[in-house]
Amino acid sequence: FGALIPTVLPRHRIGALVATRHVDGIQWRLGLIRRISRDGQGRPAIGIEAFGWPSICATAKAVGDAGRWADVESIVGGEVDALIVAHDQRQLVLPVGCFRDALELSIRSEEGVQRVRLIKLLERGTDFDYIEFEKITIEGT
């Protein structure tokens, strides 16, 4: 989808993570800028690839082989902010540099705690990693 913007700023670049909402709405939707252009009247506009919806705020912490997360912890501390993009799509946004192939994380959100394994880096921006994950079922829980 597209959105008009007042002016093109340095932060408006292809691949940048953005959140949008309708002028009269309260729900935010995540996406990536894929196009910067002008409409027929010459107004600046951006084309956005929308992520699945709804997104959920969460925190993430390494479990299992946490040593692979040590360099991330030295920068941000034990837990990092995360966005669960859409459960049915099993996608997650973490700060840039957090992706480690097959790393297991404990994700805490309004829906409780779940354990996941990172399986694929979908995209890396200047300030985020967009990641595909799989849920892990732990026997006895």
Secondary structure, 3 states (H helix, E strand, C coil): CEEECCCCCCCCCCCCEEEECCCCCCCCEEEEEEEEEECCCCCEEEEEEECCCCCEEEEEEEECCHHHHHHHHHHHCCCEEEEEEECCCCEEEEECCCCCCCCEEEEEECCEEEEEEEEEEEEECCCEEEEEEEECCCCCC
